[in-house]
Amino acid sequence: MSGNATHRFRNTSVLTVQTADASQVITSDALDEQLAATYRRVGLRPGMLERLAGIRERRWWADGVTFVDGAAMAGAKAISESGVDPASIGLMINTSVSRRWLEPSTAVAVHSALGLPRSAQNFDVTNACLGFVNGMELAAAMIDSGMVDHALIVNGEDSRIVQERTIERLQGPDVTSRDVIAQFATLTLGSGAAAMVLGRSDQHPEGHRLVGSVSRAGTEHHELCIGDNDEMRTDLKGLLDAGIALSLDMWDEAEPEFDWRRGMDRYVIHQVSKVHTATMVAKFGIDESKVPLTFPTRGNLGPAAVPFTLAGQQDSLVDGDRVLLMGIGSGLNASCLEIAW
């Protein structure tokens, strides 16, 4: 199986992208201290989270604050900053990996918290770390088709529960070095939220137009990273190698359709680790000075990582800048989406 899915957007623009930061700073040193005895017993050096992944700290939500609260806070900020009347929002998509229940959807809780109109369709779109980009594509298709005038994409992630359970499990007497490595990626996760308002370009000349996107599936790799609220196990090398190979195939096949190889003004890459970022920069021939980083202080925010990083760049982008969102989700799926700022 080969080939990209390619989309051109006709009439959709980003009006704003906003974030909600979790308040508790959890350093990698603090996690290392809790696992110090395990590291000594299995023969691993402490400091791997910062030394290998480049992650100094991540955030947890304060006690009593949930990822739904975070998504709603980010959504409220995005609606306010966009200047859009909430009554005109016809679609709200939640893209969070985090969820408390199998049903109902997380979207209904965010919709309720925001007080969105009854006419606003709302549902979850989940696709690991690629969910937010997929949500943007789906919302743009609905805006382009005339189904809705405005859409809100939200995401809230909470890494605390799975990290606390992982640390407790790794402190057990029978844990091996292989167990630690398999669950290492869990400790790189972070908590946070982001939201984006999209609208019709012909109604919002001030917006930032969606140009087009490509995506590619490598679902034969769906067992390289598997997780739930209790545990996540990852084949780190296998996931990196397969993800880069899939992304390169997508990149090469996209060349006749998009001139991305000529260079972009900003590359907003999914924030995994310094190894992943350095490999992407080298393999794609990207100017690393145009790749903003949030993973050193926020960790891997899952689907929130791309919009969270983009939000931090808004003040430095100018009209005419070309921005490329580059996402990948375990499973595997990869996407690139261009915004004409």
C-alpha positions in Angstrom: 0.0 0.0 0.0 1.3 3.4 -0.9 0.2 7.0 -1.6 -0.7 10.2 0.1 -4.1 11.6 0.8 -3.9 15.2 -0.5 -6.3 18.0 0.3 -6.5 21.7 -0.9 -8.5 24.0 1.2 -10.6 26.8 -0.5 -12.1 29.0 2.1 -10.9 28.3 5.6 -8.7 30.4 7.9 -7.3 30.2 11.4 -8.7 33.1 13.4 -6.8 32.4 16.6 -5.0 29.7 18.5 -4.8 29.8 22.3 -3.5 27.7 25.2 -4.2 26.9 28.8 -1.1 26.0 30.8 -1.2 23.5 33.7 0.1 25.1 36.8 2.2 22.4 38.6 5.8 22.2 37.3 7.2 18.6 37.6 10.9 18.4 36.9 12.6 15.5 35.5 15.0 15.5 38.5 12.0 15.0 40.7 10.9 12.0 38.7 14.4 10.6 38.7 14.5 10.9 42.5 11.4 8.7 42.8 13.1 6.1 40.6 16.6 6.4 41.9 16.5 3.0 43.7 15.1 1.3 40.6 17.8 2.8 38.4 20.6 1.6 40.7 19.1 -1.9 41.0 18.7 -2.4 37.2 21.9 -0.6 36.2 20.5 2.5 34.5 21.9 6.0 34.9 19.6 8.6 36.3 19.0 11.8 34.2 17.8 10.0 31.1 14.7 12.2 30.7 16.9 15.3 30.3 20.0 13.7 28.8 18.3 11.6 26.2 14.9 13.3 25.7 15.9 16.9 26.4 12.9 17.3 28.7 13.7 19.3 31.9 10.2 19.5 33.2 6.5 19.0 32.3 3.3 20.3 33.9 0.4 18.7 35.8 -2.9 20.3 36.4 -3.6 21.5 40.0 -5.7 19.4 42.3 -9.3 19.7 41.3 -8.6 20.9 37.8 -9.2 18.4 35.0 -8.2 18.2 31.4 -11.8 19.0 30.5 -11.4 22.2 32.5 -8.2 22.9 30.6 -9.8 22.4 27.2 -12.7 24.6 28.2 -10.3 27.4 29.4 -8.4 27.3 26.2 -11.6 27.2 24.2 -13.0 30.2 26.0 -9.8 32.2 25.4 -9.8 31.3 21.7 -13.5 32.3 21.3 -12.8 35.6 23.1 -9.6 36.4 21.1 -11.3 35.5 17.8 -14.1 38.0 18.3 -16.6 35.5 17.0 -20.0 35.3 18.5 -20.3 32.0 20.3 -23.8 31.6 18.8 -22.2 31.4 15.3 -20.0 28.4 16.2 -21.6 25.5 14.3 -19.0 22.8 15.2 -16.8 21.9 18.2 -14.4 19.0 17.9 -12.5 17.7 20.9 -9.3 15.9 20.0 -8.0 14.8 23.4 -6.3 11.5 23.9 -7.1 11.9 27.6 -10.5 10.7 28.6 -12.3 9.6 31.7 -15.1 7.6 30.2 -15.7 5.4 27.2 -19.0 7.3 26.9 -20.2 9.9 26.6 -17.7 11.8 24.5 -15.4 14.3 26.2 -16.7 16.8 23.7 -20.1 17.0 25.5 -18.4 18.1 28.7 -16.4 20.8 27.0 -19.5 21.9 25.0 -21.4 22.2 28.3 -18.6 24.0 30.1 -18.4 26.6 27.3 -22.1 27.1 27.1 -22.0 26.7 23.3 -25.4 26.8 21.4 -27.5 23.7 21.0 -27.0 24.0 17.3 -23.2 23.5 17.6 -22.4 19.9 16.6 -19.9 18.4 18.9 -17.9 15.1 19.0 -14.5 13.6 19.6 -11.9 12.9 17.0 -9.0 10.8 18.4 -6.0 9.7 16.5 -3.2 9.7 19.1 -0.9 12.7 18.8 -2.3 13.6 15.3 -5.8 14.3 16.5 -5.7 18.1 16.5 -4.4 18.3 12.9 -7.1 15.8 11.8 -9.7 18.0 13.6 -8.5 21.0 11.7 -8.8 19.1 8.4 -12.3 17.9 9.2 -13.5 21.3 10.3 -12.0 22.9 7.2 -13.9 20.4 5.0 -17.1 21.3 6.7 -16.4 25.1 6.4 -15.4 24.8 2.8 -18.6 22.8 2.0 -20.8 25.5 3.6 -22.0 23.3 6.5 -20.7 25.7 9.2 -19.3 29.2 9.3 -17.1 28.8 12.4 -15.5 25.8 14.1 -13.8 25.4 17.5 -11.1 22.7 17.9 -10.1 21.9 21.5 -7.7 19.6 23.2 -6.9 19.0 26.9 -4.3 16.4 28.1 -3.5 15.1 31.6 -0.4 13.0 32.1 -0.5 12.9 35.9 -2.5 9.7 36.4 -0.6 7.5 34.0 2.8 8.9 35.3 1.9 8.4 38.9 0.9 4.8 38.2 3.9 4.2 36.1 6.3 5.4 38.8 4.6 3.3 41.4 4.8 0.3 39.1 8.5 0.9 38.2 9.3 1.0 41.9 8.4 -2.6 42.3 11.0 -5.2 43.2 10.6 -7.3 40.0 11.1 -4.5 37.5 13.8 -4.9 35.0 15.7 -2.5 32.8 13.6 -3.6 29.9 10.5 -2.5 31.8 11.9 0.9 32.5 12.9 1.5 28.8 9.5 0.2 27.6 7.7 2.7 29.8 10.2 5.5 29.5 8.1 7.5 26.9 5.3 7.7 29.5 7.5 9.9 31.7 8.1 12.4 28.8 4.4 13.3 28.6 3.0 16.6 29.8 -0.3 18.2 30.7 -1.8 21.2 28.9 -4.5 22.4 26.6 -5.0 24.3 23.3 -7.9 25.5 21.2 -8.3 27.0 17.7 -11.1 28.9 16.0 -11.5 28.5 12.3 -13.8 30.5 10.0 -14.6 31.3 6.4 -11.8 33.2 4.7 -14.2 35.4 2.7 -15.7 36.5 6.0 -12.4 37.0 7.8 -9.7 38.7 5.7 -7.7 39.1 8.9 -7.4 35.3 9.3 -4.6 32.9 8.3 -5.6 30.8 5.4 -5.3 27.0 5.3 -3.5 26.1 2.1 -3.4 22.3 1.9 -2.4 19.1 3.6 -1.1 15.6 3.0 -1.3 12.5 5.1 -0.1 9.0 5.0 -0.9 5.8 6.9 1.6 3.2 8.2 -0.9 1.2 10.2 1.2 -2.0 10.1 3.0 -0.3 13.0 0.0 0.0 15.3 1.5 -2.1 18.1 4.7 0.0 18.5 3.0 2.2 21.1 0.0 1.1 23.1 -1.4 2.9 26.1 -4.4 3.5 28.4 -4.9 5.4 31.6 -2.8 2.9 33.6 0.2 2.2 31.4 1.9 3.0 28.1 4.5 0.8 26.5 6.6 2.0 23.6 9.2 0.5 21.3 11.2 3.7 21.2 13.6 2.8 18.4 11.0 1.0 16.4 8.6 4.0 16.6 11.2 6.5 15.7 12.5 4.6 12.7 9.1 3.7 11.4 7.8 7.2 12.0 10.7 8.9 10.2 10.5 6.5 7.2 6.7 7.0 6.9 7.1 10.8 7.1 9.9 10.8 4.5 7.8 8.8 2.1 5.0 11.3 2.6 7.4 14.2 2.1 8.8 12.8 -1.1 5.5 12.1 -2.7 4.1 15.5 -1.8 6.8 17.3 -3.7 4.9 17.5 -7.1 2.0 19.1 -5.3 3.6 21.3 -2.7 7.0 23.2 -2.8 7.8 22.7 0.8 11.4 21.6 0.0 12.1 25.2 -0.9 11.8 26.1 2.7 9.2 27.5 5.1 9.2 30.4 7.5 8.3 28.2 10.4 8.1 24.4 11.0 5.8 23.5 13.8 6.9 19.9 14.5 5.1 17.6 16.9 7.1 17.9 20.2 8.4 14.5 21.2 12.1 14.8 22.2 15.4 16.2 21.2 16.3 13.0 19.4 13.1 13.0 17.3 13.5 16.7 16.5 17.1 16.4 15.5 16.4 13.4 13.3 13.5 15.3 11.6 15.7 18.4 11.0 18.5 16.3 9.5 16.4 13.9 7.4 14.1 16.7 6.0 16.9 19.3 5.5 15.1 21.8 7.7 16.6 24.9 9.1 16.6 24.2 12.8 16.5 27.9 13.6 12.9 27.9 12.2 11.8 25.0 14.5 10.4 26.3 17.8 10.6 24.0 20.7 8.2 23.5 23.7 9.2 19.9 24.8 12.1 21.0 27.1 9.6 22.7 29.5 6.3 21.1 28.6 7.2 17.6 27.6 5.1 15.8 24.9 1.7 17.3 25.1 0.2 14.8 22.7 -2.3 16.3 20.2 -2.0 19.6 22.0 1.7 19.9 21.2 1.3 21.3 17.6 -1.3 24.0 18.5 0.4 24.8 21.8 3.7 25.4 19.9 2.0 27.4 17.1 0.3 29.6 19.7 3.7 30.6 21.1 4.8 31.8 17.6 1.8 34.0 16.8 3.5 37.3 17.9 6.6 36.6 15.8 4.8 35.6 12.6 4.0 38.3 9.9 1.7 38.4 7.0 2.9 36.2 4.2 4.9 33.8 6.4 4.5 30.2 5.4 3.9 27.8 8.4 4.0 24.1 8.1 2.4 21.9 10.8 4.1 18.5 10.9 2.3 15.9 13.0 2.6 12.2 13.6 0.6 9.9 15.7 1.3 6.4 17.0 -0.5 3.9 14.9 1.1 5.2 12.6 -0.2 8.2 10.8 1.6 11.3 9.6 0.4 14.6 8.2 1.7 18.0 7.1 -0.6 21.0 6.8 0.4 24.4 5.5 -1.0 27.8 6.8 -0.4 31.0 4.8 0.0 33.5 7.7 
